[in-house]
Amino acid sequence: MHPADLPAVLAIQAQCYGEALVESAAALQSRLALSPATCWVAAVSSPSQNGHSDPLLAAYLFTHAWPESSLPPWNGQLVCDWPDTEPLTWFIHDMAVAPIGRGAGLASQLHDAARDVATKAGLRSSRLIAVQSADRYWRRLGYAPLAAGRHAAKLAAYGEGAVLMGCLL
């Protein structure tokens, strides 16, 4: 993903989430700046007026390393302000596939590509917060629900029914 992709990413986000879960461009830009190697986009071919196929952004994935002891804030701007000795996890912040890209396997491709980068960087666990009943999808990838515990207040900011999940990579 590149900063120039953010307008298309915001359009996909608006197609996939209700108003309550739409994040600001600044929040998403901070995630991209924190870990450009693990933030990805996918495109599909779309016929153009000149008869050629033009790529159309159809899915995105924001992930980054994050301290195991906390959760990143929803819609907050992130910075890397933890000590080098802090144990980190691969945090999957957001993945969405626009209607034009559904059924093409884009979500799995994005996840696998970013996971490979994360494991090569030495991350051995992953966490995410599933929204809009997406926990069923994440279970198929090996994630399991985790107790919210002291993270309950931050988890609530991700919306009703949000589920904290984790797995080993």
N, C-alpha and C positions, 0 to 999 in steps of 0.2 A: 504494500500500500504506500502511496505517496500523498503528501498534503493536497495535491491537486485533485485527488479522488474524493476528498471530503464532501463536496456538494452532492455527488452521486450517492455516497454513503448515507448522508442525511436523508436523501429522497427514499432510499430503501428502508431506512429506519422508520420513516413516516408511514410507509406502506405496511410494515410488519407489526408495529406496536401501536397501542392506544396512546392518546396524549399523555397519560400519566407516566409512561415509560420512555418518552422521547428525551434524549440527552442533548445538551448544548454542543455546538461545534467546538467550543473551547475545551470542554471535558474530553471529547473524543480526540482532539488534537493532542492533548496532554498524554493520552495513552499511546498514541502513535509515536510521540517524541520520546516517551519512556522506553519503548521497545520496538523500533521500526522493523527489526528482523522477524518478529513474531506477530505482526499485524498484516493481514493479507486481504486481497480482493480477488474475485473471480468474475469472468465475463462470459457471455454467450454471444453467438453470432446473431445479428439482427439484419434483415434485408434493408438496404438503403434505397433511396430514390433512384440512384444511378445503376441499380442492378447488382451491386457488389454487397458483400456481407461486411457490416461494421460491428466491431465488438461493443457490447453493451454491458456495463457493470451490473451484475445480477446478485452478488453476494459479498459479504465482508465478514472479517473476524478480527476482533481486538483482543490480544492477550499480552501478558507481561509478567515478569517476575514480581513477587510481592512477599513481604514478611509473613511467615506461617502464623505468627501470633496475632495477626489482625486481618481485617477485611478493608479493601479500598472503599471509599465513599462513593455512593451512586451519584452520578452527575457532578462530581467534584473534580477539580484539576489536580492531577497527580504529579508528584516530584519524588525523586529518589533521595530520600533523606534518612535512610537507615544505615546503621554501621555495617562495615564489610563483614563482620562476624555474624550478622543476623541470618538465621536459617530462612531460606526462601522456598516458595512454591511457585509453580506455573499457574497463574490465575487467568482463567478464561473469562473475560469481561463481557463480551457480547459477540454473538454470531447471528446473522440474519440472512435469509435468502428471499429475494423478491419473487413475486408470483411467476415472472418470466423465467426464472432459473430453477424452479421447483421440479423435482424428479430427475435432475441431471447429476446427482451425486456431489454437488458443489460443497455442501456442508462437510461431508466426510473428507473431501480432498483438502479443503482449507484446514480442518482440524489436524489431519495427518501431517501436512507440510509444516505447520507451526509447531506441532509436538516434536517433530524431528529436530528442529532448531533448538527447542527448549531442552531436550535431552542431551544434545551435543554441548549445550552450555552448562550441563551438570545438574539440571533440575531433576529431582527424582519423585516428586509428587505434584498433584494438580488439585486445584479447587475452583469452584464456580458457584454461581447462584442462578439456579434455574427459575425462569419466570414463565408465565402463560402456559403452565402444564408441560413445559419442555423437559421435566425430570424423566419422563418416559424415554425420550430420545437419548439423554445422557446416560441412563442406565444401560442402554445397549452398547455404549462405548466403555463400560466398566466403572462408571461413577456410582457411588452409593450416597444416600443421605447422611449428613453429619449433624450432630446436636448443635444447635445455635449457641447455647450457653451464653457466655458474656457478649456474644456478637448479635444478640437478638435485636437490639435497637437499630444497628446498621442494616441488618437483614430486612427489617420492616420497611426501610426506605426503598427497597427494591420492589415493593408492591405486595398486595395480598396474595398469599399462596406461594411466595418465594421460598425456595428450598436450597439450603446450603448443601453442596455435594463435594465429594473428593474421591481421589483414587491414587494409586501408585503408578508411576510411569514405567 
